[in-house]
């Protein structure tokens, strides 16, 4: 997915259940947290944080592509 993201995007990020939005160069310690293990309020809080962080990099009309596993 990294190769695809770099070929079609000017900027790309990694979504982390533990850390939210990560830059490809960010280094984090291993963790076990998943979105599936979060309660609905926790997932909503996570999504709001990711949206807020991502919004700082977006302009009107930008396309956003999300690549995710199960």
C-alpha positions in Angstrom: 0.0 0.0 0.0 2.9 2.3 0.6 4.0 2.2 -3.0 0.4 2.8 -4.2 0.0 5.8 -1.8 3.3 7.3 -2.9 2.4 6.9 -6.6 -1.0 8.6 -6.4 -0.6 11.1 -3.5 1.3 14.2 -2.6 0.9 13.4 1.0 -0.2 10.3 2.9 -0.6 9.0 6.4 -1.1 5.9 8.4 -4.2 5.4 10.6 -3.4 4.0 14.0 -6.0 2.8 16.5 -3.6 3.8 19.3 -2.1 7.0 17.9 -4.6 8.3 15.4 -3.0 9.9 12.3 0.7 9.1 11.8 3.2 10.3 9.3 5.1 7.5 7.4 8.3 8.6 9.2 6.8 8.4 12.7 8.2 5.6 14.9 5.9 4.1 17.6 6.3 1.3 20.1 4.3 -1.9 19.4 0.7 -1.9 20.7 -2.3 -4.2 20.7 -5.2 -1.7 20.5 -7.6 -2.1 17.6 -10.7 -0.3 16.5 -12.7 -3.5 17.0 -11.7 -3.5 20.7 -13.0 0.0 21.3 -16.4 0.9 22.5 -18.6 3.0 20.2 -17.9 6.2 22.2 -14.2 5.5 22.0 -14.4 4.9 18.2 -16.3 8.2 17.8 -13.7 10.0 19.8 -10.9 8.4 17.8 -12.6 9.4 14.5 -13.1 13.0 15.6 -9.4 13.2 16.5 -8.3 11.8 13.2 -10.7 14.1 11.3 -9.4 17.1 13.2 -5.7 16.1 12.6 -6.4 15.3 8.9 -8.3 18.6 8.3 -5.1 20.6 9.0 -3.7 19.2 5.8 -6.7 19.4 3.5 -8.0 22.1 1.2 -11.5 22.3 -0.3 -11.8 20.0 -3.3 -9.0 17.6 -2.1 -9.6 13.9 -2.6 -9.1 11.5 0.3 -8.5 7.8 -0.3 -8.6 5.4 2.7 -7.0 2.0 2.3 -7.9 -0.3 5.2 -7.9 -4.0 6.2 -10.8 -5.8 7.7 
